[in-house]
Amino acid sequence: MLRSLVLVALAVVFASPALAQNPTLFTVCVRGQADRLCGYDTSVPGGPVTEIPPPAPLNNNAFLRNGAVSVAGGKLAVVTAESNTTAEVMLYDLDGSNPELFGNLPLIGSNFVGELELSPDLSRIAYQVSNAGLYVYERATQQTHTIFERNSNRTLSGFSHGPRWSPDSQTLVFTIEEVTATGLVRPLVIAPADGSAPYTRVTTPEATGISYDGYADWSYDGSLLAFVRVK
């Protein structure tokens, strides 16, 4: 079945006042056998790509993967150790220097961190736990907030994907998966980062076949969301 891709901009009427934001000109990916990081300066078209010394050493079950690396506020967050109950996250400068512990993120059900998203103000990390849900860890208080969790009655499959922080580090947008009578629907939702209120749906994909709204990101002032719609 042929599916179409549509890039959409959505006005966010509940957004906080405009904030002065500097564009992120640096992104990180995993290279090779998941043991090296590379940095890409997006302000220079076509390059350069530079090697970043790998965090040393990775422990237990941890291994570098795209979902376990995040960049924000001039810092690099990396999952450097995983056990059955916690995931250790370290912060580094963008060249891999000056390591410092961000915190030990609680894991649910012996799962692993599937996605990591460092807040712009470096105070919080949103993380998706495989087969469990989406959570936020507060660095200062070491508290964890539940943002989205698998529904026991299976009306929700437990799928969540692509958490992105608002510029003021107060709100998350992400995709969830709902099972309906006509198929899977994956809308965008938003939720406060402190877990103080349930998520709110902000898009409504068609409930036919497999519909998907995802890959969302905020404008610099928090007034707009851009995302991709698959239908």
ChimeraX attribute file (.defattr): number of C-alpha atoms within 10 A of each C-alpha:
attribute: neighborCount
match mode: 1-to-1
recipient: residues
	/A:1	4
	/A:2	4
	/A:3	10
	/A:4	9
	/A:5	11
	/A:6	12
	/A:7	13
	/A:8	13
	/A:9	15
	/A:10	14
	/A:11	15
	/A:12	14
	/A:13	9
	/A:14	8
	/A:15	16
	/A:16	15
	/A:17	10
	/A:18	13
	/A:19	12
	/A:20	10
	/A:21	13
	/A:22	9
	/A:23	11
	/A:24	14
	/A:25	11
	/A:26	14
	/A:27	17
	/A:28	20
	/A:29	17
	/A:30	17
	/A:31	15
	/A:32	8
	/A:33	9
	/A:34	12
	/A:35	14
	/A:36	17
	/A:37	22
	/A:38	17
	/A:39	19
	/A:40	18
	/A:41	16
	/A:42	15
	/A:43	12
	/A:44	9
	/A:45	8
	/A:46	9
	/A:47	11
	/A:48	11
	/A:49	13
	/A:50	13
	/A:51	14
	/A:52	16
	/A:53	14
	/A:54	17
	/A:55	19
	/A:56	9
	/A:57	10
	/A:58	17
	/A:59	13
	/A:60	12
	/A:61	12
	/A:62	19
	/A:63	19
	/A:64	22
	/A:65	20
	/A:66	17
	/A:67	18
	/A:68	24
	/A:69	24
	/A:70	21
	/A:71	23
	/A:72	18
	/A:73	15
	/A:74	14
	/A:75	20
	/A:76	22
	/A:77	25
	/A:78	29
	/A:79	29
	/A:80	24
	/A:81	19
	/A:82	24
	/A:83	16
	/A:84	14
	/A:85	14
	/A:86	18
	/A:87	24
	/A:88	19
	/A:89	21
	/A:90	21
	/A:91	24
	/A:92	19
	/A:93	16
	/A:94	20
	/A:95	16
	/A:96	17
	/A:97	14
	/A:98	11
	/A:99	15
	/A:100	12
	/A:101	13
	/A:102	23
	/A:103	20
	/A:104	18
	/A:105	25
	/A:106	24
	/A:107	22
	/A:108	16
	/A:109	12
	/A:110	15
	/A:111	18
	/A:112	25
	/A:113	24
	/A:114	19
	/A:115	22
	/A:116	27
	/A:117	24
	/A:118	27
	/A:119	25
	/A:120	21
	/A:121	13
	/A:122	19
	/A:123	14
	/A:124	25
	/A:125	26
	/A:126	25
	/A:127	26
	/A:128	28
	/A:129	23
	/A:130	19
	/A:131	19
	/A:132	22
	/A:133	22
	/A:134	28
	/A:135	24
	/A:136	27
	/A:137	24
	/A:138	19
	/A:139	17
	/A:140	10
	/A:141	8
	/A:142	13
	/A:143	13
	/A:144	18
	/A:145	16
	/A:146	16
	/A:147	23
	/A:148	21
	/A:149	19
	/A:150	18
	/A:151	13
	/A:152	9
	/A:153	7
	/A:154	10
	/A:155	12
	/A:156	18
	/A:157	18
	/A:158	21
	/A:159	21
	/A:160	27
	/A:161	22
	/A:162	22
	/A:163	27
	/A:164	22
	/A:165	27
	/A:166	26
	/A:167	25
	/A:168	19
	/A:169	18
	/A:170	17
	/A:171	20
	/A:172	25
	/A:173	27
	/A:174	25
	/A:175	24
	/A:176	26
	/A:177	21
	/A:178	18
	/A:179	15
	/A:180	13
	/A:181	7
	/A:182	11
	/A:183	14
	/A:184	20
	/A:185	23
	/A:186	27
	/A:187	21
	/A:188	28
	/A:189	21
	/A:190	21
	/A:191	19
	/A:192	20
	/A:193	26
	/A:194	19
	/A:195	16
	/A:196	11
	/A:197	10
	/A:198	13
	/A:199	18
	/A:200	12
	/A:201	15
	/A:202	14
	/A:203	16
	/A:204	14
	/A:205	17
	/A:206	17
	/A:207	18
	/A:208	13
	/A:209	13
	/A:210	15
	/A:211	19
	/A:212	24
	/A:213	26
	/A:214	22
	/A:215	18
	/A:216	23
	/A:217	22
	/A:218	21
	/A:219	17
	/A:220	17
	/A:221	16
	/A:222	23
	/A:223	19
	/A:224	17
	/A:225	18
	/A:226	16
	/A:227	18
	/A:228	17
	/A:229	22
	/A:230	17
	/A:231	17
